[in-house]
Amino acid sequence: MSLKKVATVEAPHATFVDARGGWTWKVLKVYASAKSDKANEYARWMLAVKSPHTFGSFEHGDTYIKDVVAYGQLDSATDEFKAYYEELRS
């Protein structure tokens, strides 16, 4: 599946977690290439996010990549996302 196609909450492209704060970010769509995202401080992903403020459910929307990467740890991902993320972080 292409990262530009919308995934589901049950089968996201990747999942990031912050166990200390109770946050979970599920990447549902990547809008651009890793090279473009790396160069753009306002690059974003479409996500489903669960936090202490969402009362156990996921809220959908776009979030800056830099925020997810700063506060979350990659927990699981598709091989395609792993390759994208490796390029993004290099």
C-alpha positions as CSV (number, residue, x, y, z in Angstrom):
1,M,0.0,0.0,0.0
2,S,1.3,3.4,-0.9
3,L,1.9,5.8,2.0
4,K,-0.1,8.4,0.2
5,K,-3.2,6.2,0.4
6,V,-5.3,6.6,3.5
7,A,-4.8,3.6,5.9
8,T,-7.2,2.6,8.7
9,V,-6.8,2.9,12.4
10,E,-6.7,-0.9,12.6
11,A,-3.9,-1.1,10.0
12,P,-2.0,2.2,10.0
13,H,1.2,2.8,8.1
14,A,2.9,3.3,11.5
15,T,2.2,3.8,15.2
16,F,4.1,6.1,17.6
17,V,3.6,6.0,21.3
18,D,4.5,8.1,24.4
19,A,3.8,5.7,27.3
20,R,4.6,8.3,29.9
21,G,1.9,10.7,28.6
22,G,-0.6,8.2,27.4
23,W,-0.5,9.3,23.7
24,T,-0.7,7.2,20.6
25,W,-0.3,8.5,17.1
26,K,-1.4,6.3,14.1
27,V,-0.1,7.5,10.8
28,L,-2.9,7.1,8.2
29,K,-1.4,9.1,5.3
30,V,2.0,10.6,4.3
31,Y,1.6,13.6,2.0
32,A,5.1,14.0,0.5
33,S,8.4,12.3,0.1
34,A,10.8,12.0,3.0
35,K,13.2,14.4,1.2
36,S,10.4,17.0,1.0
37,D,9.2,16.4,4.5
38,K,12.8,16.7,5.9
39,A,13.2,20.1,4.3
40,N,9.8,21.5,5.4
41,E,9.4,22.4,9.1
42,Y,5.6,22.5,8.6
43,A,5.4,19.0,7.0
44,R,2.4,17.0,8.3
45,W,0.9,13.6,8.4
46,M,-2.8,12.6,8.6
47,L,-3.2,10.8,11.9
48,A,-5.5,9.2,14.3
49,V,-4.5,10.3,17.8
50,K,-5.5,9.0,21.2
51,S,-4.5,10.9,24.3
52,P,-5.7,11.5,27.9
53,H,-7.9,14.2,26.4
54,T,-9.8,12.0,23.9
55,F,-11.4,9.8,26.5
56,G,-10.3,6.5,25.0
57,S,-11.2,7.2,21.4
58,F,-9.1,8.4,18.4
59,E,-9.5,11.8,16.9
60,H,-8.5,12.3,13.2
61,G,-6.5,15.2,11.8
62,D,-3.2,16.5,10.5
63,T,-0.3,17.0,12.8
64,Y,3.2,18.3,12.3
65,I,5.7,15.5,11.8
66,K,8.2,17.3,14.0
67,D,5.8,17.1,17.0
68,V,5.1,13.4,16.6
69,V,8.8,12.6,16.2
70,A,9.8,14.8,19.2
71,Y,7.3,13.3,21.6
72,G,6.7,9.8,20.3
73,Q,8.7,6.6,19.8
74,L,8.1,4.5,16.7
75,D,6.3,1.4,18.0
76,S,5.4,-0.4,14.8
77,A,5.4,0.3,11.0
78,T,5.1,-1.2,7.6
79,D,8.3,-1.9,5.7
80,E,7.5,1.0,3.3
81,F,7.1,3.4,6.2
82,K,10.3,2.2,7.9
83,A,12.2,3.0,4.7
84,Y,10.5,6.5,4.5
85,Y,11.2,7.1,8.2
86,E,14.9,6.1,7.9
87,E,15.3,8.6,5.1
88,L,13.5,11.3,7.0
89,R,15.7,10.8,10.1
90,S,19.0,10.6,8.2
